[in-house]
């Protein structure tokens, strides 16, 4: 009986330890750029000086993350059946979303305060409220992934299809489908124009960013930015694009005129603006590059496979 009681106590302690899993806290007033690393899953946070603030190392195989408002982060994985929401200021897990295996991307629509997930197993768009509660779903085309929102509409690239879906966020109704190239990836919006990048297909790697009319989906023009432009970041007066096939970073005016370009990193997938710097993540060399006006100011080694960048400004 004595041994049985010991086993029960140990089990309860282990259970409490699991449910109270907590990471290093991050001050709510601390700005940061965070690297989502997926070969050895972790989320590493850096301040304006490039100093490490916190290193969240995961046992779960997370493949992506998004910020929810200022103090929460949602983590998901393509081979995971659930996504988790953590509070940054405490490092504590707040909620778990039942997603099913196959989550390819997540997007937080700030104005609507809605969370959207895409799934390659079901080929569906799933909507959740800010508390992580399911709030509807919609069948899409093959392998929905890249997403961006604008004026109540969500634009979704179906990666393994030749179709882009335009969906009303309020009622999850399909508004339109536009023809695009297979393996399209990466989105940005400038004025009333949708910019779309991509990998290309087979032996034909993509070399351009296409500009589509937001009202009709008509291709208006193309920008030459070889090879495989897939990562986009925007500031007030310029756009940064990484082409992972050529290890190139292009910084352009809204008109498409290139201000400067730089060969950077090894297989860069992600780019972001942070503290007057353009930050690029080199997936194969496991390095963050802090760049200003075409010059590398700082390089920071990170955990293996930096795949996404999250930025929180001053609060």
Helices and strands as residue ranges (DSSP letters): H 2-19, E 32-37, E 42-46, E 52-57, E 64-68, E 72-76, E 82-87, E 93-98, E 103-109, E 114-119, E 124-129, E 134-139, E 144-150, E 153-158, E 163-168, E 173-179, E 184-190, E 193-198, E 200-201, E 204-205, E 208-213, E 219-224, E 229-234, E 239-243, E 248-252, E 258-263, E 268-274, E 277-282, E 287-292, E 295-301, E 306-312
